[in-house]
Amino acid sequence: MSKKSTPETAVLPRRRKLPVNDGPGQAPGRTGGAAGKRPEPVLILASASPARAQLLSACGHVFIQRPAGAPEPRRRGGRGVRAHVLGLARRKAEAAAELHPEAFVLGADTVAHIGGRILGKAGHAAGALETLSRLAGRTHCVCTAVCVIAPPRRGRKRRVLSGIDEASVTLRRLSRAELRTYVRALKPFNCAGAYALQGGGAAIIRRLRGDPSTVVGLPVELAERLLRRAGYRG
């Protein structure tokens, strides 16, 4: 990053709830409507995920969706799952902040893991079937990290705030044929754990402990708190 950032990390509680691209009345430097009024702050969602966009929009935020395009590095040996996913979320936010230095930026990343082993995105049907076969009838953890970067203000450095939320998910014990049908219907190739809560995908879940929005990809209460702490009032 061209300007040094002040990192702050918090683990915050759970709870609550874009076609966006450029949402209604949305554009960089948008105004509040009244003549002479200071422009409202711009919020960038550094993610291509429609699910994250829908969750952020449901919170009432107006924003611009700009995927960061930052490559996801492999997990370093010995690095914990939480540190890994926090690093991914920050990497996305920082990449977008470089392109939009005067905006507030929100980045997020989600991983599913079992026994400390991260289950990567399947990418194709065979991979999704293999992942679901491993998870069927078992409990695993879903971690979503959020990183918010606030633009520099009145000589202050750009601020970086981040946090993580976790949920515990148990899948139903299904046959190989049932899992194959699920994969064909849902095509969850880009989902952490190879399943989704949206679009009927929750039928595969027996029990979920935690915030469902964490599993979808954006723990909304955590995101709201980080935005407020960053000074965003949009």
C-alpha positions, 0 to 999 in steps of 0.5 A: 500500500502506498500509505501505511495503515494502522491495523486493528483486529476484533472478534465481534459478536453475531447476528442480523441482516446488492443487485448492485454493481452501482446501486440506486443513485450511486456513483463515486462522489455522490451527493446527499441531494441538498445544494452545498452539502458535502458529498456522502462517503463512497463505500466499495464492496471488494467482492464479486459475490452476489450473496455478499452484495445482497446481504450488504444491500439488505442492511440499507447500504448504498455502495459500489461493487468492485471485485478486488482481483487480488490473487489468493495466496496458498496457506502458509505452513503452520499458519492458523485458519483464522490468520489465513482468512483474515489475511485473505480479507485484508488482501482484497480490501487493500487491493481495492483501496489502492484503486479507490483511495478516497472511499471506504472499502469492505473486503471479506473472505470465507473458508470452511474447515474441518480439523484445521484442514481448509476445504478449498472451493471445488471448482467443478462437479467432481471436486464438489462431490468429493468435498460433500462426501467428506462432510456428510454427517459431520460437523465442520466450521465456517469462518468469514473474515471482514476487513474495512479500510477507512480513507485518510482524514485530516492528516490521519493515516488510512485505518484498517479494521478487521474481525472474524466470525465463525459458525458450526455446521453439520450436514445431513448424512446423504448417499452418494446419489443424493449428493450428486443430485444436489451438486447437479441442481445447485452447482456449488463450485465456488462455495466454501464447503461446496454448499450454499444456504441460498436457493434451496441449498440449506436442505443439506444442512442438519444443524447450524450454530451461529449466524447464517450470514457468516455461512453465506459470506458476510456476517452482517453485524460484524460488518456493521460494527467495523464500518461504524468504528471506521467512521462510515456513516453512509 
